[in-house]
Amino acid sequence: MNRIAFRPLVAAALGVTGAVTAPAVAQEVQADDNSRPKNLLVVMADQWRGSALGILGQEPVLTPNLDRFAQQGVLFTQCVSAYPVSSPARAMFLTGAYPLINGVTGNCNSRTAPYGVELRDDIQTWSDVLKAKGYATGYIGKWHLDAPFEPYIDCSNNRGEVAWNEWCPPERRHGFDYWVAYGTYDVHLRPMYWDNATERDDWHYVDCWGPEYEAGLAVEYIRRHADEPFALMVSMNPPHPGYSQVPQRYRDLYADLNADSVAAQYPEIDPAHWGSMPHVLRDYYACMSGVDEQFGRILDELEKQGLLDQTVVVFTSDHGDMMGVHGKTGKNTFYEEAMRVPFIIGGAGIKPRMDNDLLISLEDFTPTVLSLLGYGDDIPSTVQTRDLSAALTGKGRVKTDGQLYVKYWSNDNTTPGGFEGDTPADGWRGWRTERYTYAVRIAGGKRLDEVLFDRAKDPHQLHNLATEKPRVVRLMRAALHQRLQEIGDPAADFLSEN
């Protein structure tokens, strides 16, 4: 197959392809017992921001199934996506390693493909570990971790200036033996899929809303594997654009929503540029309510099969959506609407606790879930993130000091920039604490723009305090410098005070 082989340009140059250092976590763990969960179910939405859950009361979105699940498990209200864009976030979620190690330094598409931007074949994921332990493993839905190559797949996402969608061959599926998936495809009302044994040119379309079809597959999978350990990930594309690609029954839920009143809660939205956003916001919420209903179907099947108390269940998203805030749409920025994501975990071994404000990140998932399932000794050596399992089981106390933000292209997530210049450090790096958000842009080996927001006093992130609070900037920069050194990121060299 004439695919583009992974070329770890930055990692090889830095000598960081081997074992790496995970961050220190303040944790007191009590003696373990012999019980452990049997199964794992992950449902990941795309572009669902963390404030959009009915149970939080912050946005007028209807999510009754997720609200019920949150009451039964742990809702992390301060979970973030360190690199809030699709491919990098997904790669970190699967590997527990940052982009310079896992190979996904930007979105996988035809512009980044010449730079080898795709998930490394030779890096271990949590699914690799569980497959080796004898689990039945399944993946359903959006993957987006392969570099497109010519001739491009003839589908709508590949007919523009940039090709996005690509088949994932069996040898690159990282232990998932049941496979009904696609790279990235945004016609949600008629999605396309590659099934288990199909070849690259043998995809098929489905006349069903993507999340509904995928939930049906998940229900069937749970029934088939009810008597053996399984690990299933269901990756639903909505509420990713196109927002209007949603069944009318969900749109009807928001027919009377006054979207302007929602926007009025955000002083950072410029009414002059609100334009068509009220319509988009209604569809955004409609997609969420639809995903919520399909998640409920899967959860109901687990309960019907008597497996809920044997299964670790997770609902999350790869990143959020600015939805007009600060004049921005989409993601890939350090603002809260892009970085914060829902993260709810429940089921076997999870001690229910509402409103957990522990500072966690999506990339903490791999070491945490492997420990929860009893495989803490099998966490891959490439993992750079934190095992937070004690916070979930109630067997210990955990405290984290902050969350990383990274963006490895110097301009945007689709056009290579930094790697063509003098240094792979180009781009944005940041550090988020309980109170502050700090970010800095590096270009050509120089530290340029710096931002500092005090979210306690300025939750809408309207006032950049970088020049007004130099002491706080130094402290945040020092914390960021330390973390970047730990993960082998060359940007650390440009953050030292020396």
Residue, then its C-alpha position, 0 to 999 in steps of 0.5 A: m500500500n502506498r501510504i505515507a510512512f510515519r516520520p517522527l521528525v521532531a521526536a527523532a531530532l529531540g531524542v525523545t522516542g523512548a521512555v518518558t517521564a510522567p508528572a508527579v501527582a500528589q496521591e495517597v493510595q490505600a491498600d487495594d483489594n482483589s476486585r476490579p471491573k470487568n469491562l470498559l465502555v467509552v463514548m466520545a462525542d466531538q466538539w462538545r463543550g464542557s458547560a453544555l450539560g443540563i445538570l450544570g444549569q449553565e446552558p439550556v441544553l437537554t441531556p437527561n441521560l447524561d444528567r442521570f449518569a452524572q448522578q450515578g458516577v463522577l462528573f469532572t467539571q474542570c476537565v480540559s483537552a490539552y490540544p483542543v482539536s480532533s486528531p491530537a486530542r484523540a491520539m493523546f486520549l488513546t496513548g497518554a503521550y503528547p504529540l511529539i511522542n505519539g506523532v499527531t502534532g496536528n489534524c490528520n489531513s493532506r496538508t499535514a500528511p507530508y510531515g508524517v502526521e498520523l498515529r504512530d504504528d509502534i506506540q502502545t495504546w490502552s486498547d493494545v494493552l487490553k487486547a493483549k490481556g484477552y479482551a474483546t475490543g471494538y471501535i465504532g465511529k470516527w477515528h481521524l488518526d491516519a494521513p490521507f494519501e493519493p488517490y484520495i477516497d472519493c467522498s465529500n470530505n476529500r473533494g475540497e482543497v484539503a483531503w481529510n478522510e482516510w481508511c485505517p488498515p487492520e495493522r494500524r487499528h491498535g488492538f481493536d478487532y471489531w471495526v466499523a469506522y471512518g477517518t472523518y466524515d461530516v454528512h451525519l445523516r448519511p454517514m460512511y463506514w469501513d467494516n472489519a474486513t473491507e478494503r480501502d475502496d470498499w466503504h458503504y453509506v448508511d441511511c441513518w443518523g450517525p450516532e443512532y446507527e453507532a448506538g445500535l451497533a454498540v447495543e449489538y456488541i454488548r449483547r454478543h460479548a456479555d459473557e466475556p471481558f470487552a473494551l468498546m469505544v464509540s466515537m460519535n461525530p456530532p455535535h461537530p459541524g455540520y450542525s444541521q445534519v441532525p434529525q428533525r425530532y431533536r431540532d424540534l426540542y429547541a424550536d422556541l429557544n431564544a438563542d439571543s438570550v443565551a448569547a447575552q450571557y456571554p459579554e465576549i460575543d459581539p452582537a454585530h457578528w452574531g449573524s446566523m449563530p442563533h440558528v447554529l446554536r439551536d442545531y448544536y444543542a439538538c445534536m447534543s440531545g440526540v447524542d444524549e438519547q443514543f448514549g442512553r440506549i447504550l447505557d440501558e443495554l448495559e443495565k439490561q444485561g446486568l453489566l453496569d456494575q462490572t463496566v467502567v463507563v466514560f462519556t467525554s469529548d475531544h474538545g469544545d466549541m467556541m460558538g461565536v465567543h470571542g468572535k471565534t468558531g470551532k476550537n484550537t485555542f486556549y479559551e475555556e469554550a474550546m478547552r473544557v470538555p465534559f468528562i463523566i465516569g461511572g460504573a464498576g468501582i467508581k465512587p459517585r461524587m458530584d461536581n468534582d473540580l479536580l484538574i484533569s486532562l483527556e490525556d490522563f485517561t490511559p494510565t487512569v483506566l489501565s489502573l482502574l482495570g487492574y493493569g497499572d503495572d502494564i502502563p506503557s513506558t511512553v505514557q507521559t500523563r497522570d494516573l488519577s484512579a485513586a480519585l475515582t475509587g475513593k481509595g486515596r486522595v489526589k491533587t493535581d497542580g495544573q493542565l497543559y495547553v499545546k498547539y504545535w503549528s505556528n499558524d493554524n492546525t491545518t497548514p504546516g508552519g513551525f516545522e518548516g522554520d528554524t525550530p519545532a518549538d513554534g506555536w502556542r503553549g500554556w498552563r491552566t490552574e484552578r484560577y489562571t489561564y496562561a498562554v504564550r506564542i513562540a515563533g522563530g525561537k522567540r517568545l512573543d504574545e503572552v496572555l494571562f486570564d484570572r478566571a476567578k475574577d474574569p470568567h469570560q476571559l476578557h482582560n489580558l493581565a500579562t503586563e499587569k501581573p508580572r509575578v503571576v506570569r513568571l510563576m505560570r511560565a515557570a510551571l509551564h517550563q517545568r512541564l515542557q521539560e518533563i515531556g521533552d518539548p523544545a519550547a521549554d528552551f524559550l521559557s527559561e528566565n535565564 
